Amino acid sequence: MSTLDLGVIGNGTTAALIDSVATINWWCFPRLDGDPVFLSLLNGGESDEARGFFALDLASQIHAEQAYLPNSAIVRTTLYDDDGGVVEITDFAPRFMLYERIYRPPMLVRRISAVRGRPRLRVRIRPCFQYGAVSPEVTRGSNHIRYVSPAQTLRLTTDAPLSYILEERHFLVDHPVTLIVGSDESMREGIERTARDLFERTLDHWRNWVRSLSIPFEWQDAVIRAAITLKICNFEETGAIVAALTTSIPEAPGSRRNWDYRFCWLRDAYFVIHALNRLGVTHTMENYLNFITNIVDETKDQDLRPVYGIGRDGDLEEHVAPDLAGYQGKGPVRVGNQAYRQVQNDVYGSVVLAATHAFFDHRLVRRGNGDLFARLEILGKRAIGLFDKPDAGPWELRTTVAVHTFSSVMCWAACDRLSKVAAVLDRPDRAAWWRKQANHLHEVICERTWNAELGHFVSQFDGKDLDATLLLLHELDFLSADDPRFAATVEAIGNKLKSGDFLFRYKTEDDFGVPETWFVICGFWYVDALVALGRRDEARTLFESMLARRNPLGLLSEDIEPASGALWGNFPQTYSMVGLVNSAMRLSSPWEDAF
């Protein structure tokens, strides 16, 4: 049965998931949102009849170990057989500087070497196309196998015996073996030499990239792994950052909360930009800001969509892939996301908050100017008109609407930040105008969302319920940390949404019933709120508990099942990794304390 004990390799163009015994069970080709040519994660595993995987099976295998090479996106899996044989498999997607630009082809490299004994290995590569609907035509060349479909062709180049691969027959690994899979392009140099060069340059690239990070004194390995994972989720060509690399891993077993997350949500922009800024990843942050400002430019007087494709495409029409059974057989498998049609009024604040960095961060080459400010003012005025109007809310409810506190506060945040940007641009008239609007929104929101009878803020205008986004009232500067209303709201959330060391996003019934799993990012928001309130010891204990729930390679999905502690939801979840980074930065002791 599939689990999310998976490693991730990628290069800013494409990314793949690898299980604990070195099977690639998810790979979208040729880019992060492409057709998954390896998809057994969503199709019942790697049986003799299954399709959609790239497995390396050691004969008489008894044990496996797996780890990232330190400070890299390279996974090494060691397999042991019952006769003392040991084989190492090193997996990566090439990434390094070449001709003054980043070389990041849609390619995976697998290097196999015997460490001890006489291990015998079987290679099973069974790509499929169009979400499992099409089996490829297979042809062979002198050192390659082509997997051909009407839409695209995949090529495996190797120095292993092609007959053994085509017949899926075990063979003795008595010398290094290389498997390179990617576009249908011939290789100009020797296979083993090419693979060695790609490996060395990729390893050197990632380690140099990690050296440039600003990391906390504590939890350094966890933060480094989160940072590398965020970079892998960055489609570097446009600057977009996807919410996750997968589609349709359920939020809870059998819940049918199965969504496609291979897109870029504007709501995530503020949180991702904050994390990248804290890490000092200015180039990635600048590219992401460029992606967002491109959306601002092309939107003009039209409404912003909550979610965009990684090429800024707005049409993400959702449909079900009928040929896939789903993760652990729990379908449906959805392609596209109907949320792109929803009204989510927080998006205006999300974009303004993210773009604000361009006016204040002097490290950025493309700084904010009067033209960008004028375009952001258009979004701010939309926020004023929508702050008290119903929408689908931050949790993207599909059949109900309400005036959600989070959406309203984000509209306030758009006005607040525009006032601050105007001051930086020496526009006192506009600064005063936007401050007046922000003050008005603040007054209305407090009046409509503070429930005096309950003694805390609520998730909707004139409502009674709680949701975890209320933990962000201080993070967004809507309330000061010493405001007793903030402390009371955090206390209420701890009492009503916290379960063990984790939080539900809410406990009210929605389109699919009452949520059954802990929502990982909410736990990190709670940690951050505790820090703001000065409850650091409690926050540290909870943070350590959350770190312990990462998978063996240090990664997190969207959700955790309370009963089993198993990870559920799309993987790896950008939001979760961002939450880890932000909480670690807030909680860590300063570097000065180490010396």
FENRAKA-V468489 format. One record per run of one state. SS is the DSSP state (A for helix, B for strand, O for the rest). FROM is the first residue (numbers start at 1). TO is the last residue. If there is no record, write none. Layout:
# FENRAKA-V468489
ss = [SS,SS]
from = [FROM,FROM]
to = [TO,TO]
This chain:
# FENRAKA-V468489
ss = [O,B,O,B,O,B,O,B,O,A,B,O,B,O,B,O,B,O,B,O,B,O,B,O,B,O,B,O,B,O,B,O,B,O,B,O,B,O,A,O,B,O,B,O,A,O,A,O,B,O,B,O,B,O,B,O,B,O,A,O,A,O,B,O,B,O,B,A,O,B,O,A,O,A,O,A,O,B,O,B,O,B,A,O,A,B,O,B,O,B,O,A,O,A,O,B,O,B,O,B,O,B,O,B,A,O,A,O,B,O,B,O,A,O,A,O]
from = [1,7,11,15,19,24,30,35,39,40,43,44,53,59,61,69,75,82,86,93,96,99,101,104,107,117,120,127,128,130,134,136,137,141,144,149,153,159,162,168,171,173,177,183,191,212,220,233,234,236,240,242,247,248,260,261,264,266,267,280,282,300,307,309,319,321,326,327,330,334,336,338,342,347,361,370,387,391,392,402,403,404,405,425,428,450,452,456,458,460,461,468,473,484,497,498,500,502,504,509,511,513,515,517,520,533,536,548,557,562,567,572,574,588,591,595]
to = [6,10,14,18,23,29,34,38,39,42,43,52,58,60,68,74,81,85,92,95,98,100,103,106,116,119,126,127,129,133,135,136,140,143,148,152,158,161,167,170,172,176,182,190,211,219,232,233,235,239,241,246,247,259,260,263,265,266,279,281,299,306,308,318,320,325,326,329,333,335,337,341,346,360,369,386,390,391,401,402,403,404,424,427,449,451,455,457,459,460,467,472,483,496,497,499,501,503,508,510,512,514,516,519,532,535,547,556,561,566,571,573,587,590,594,595]
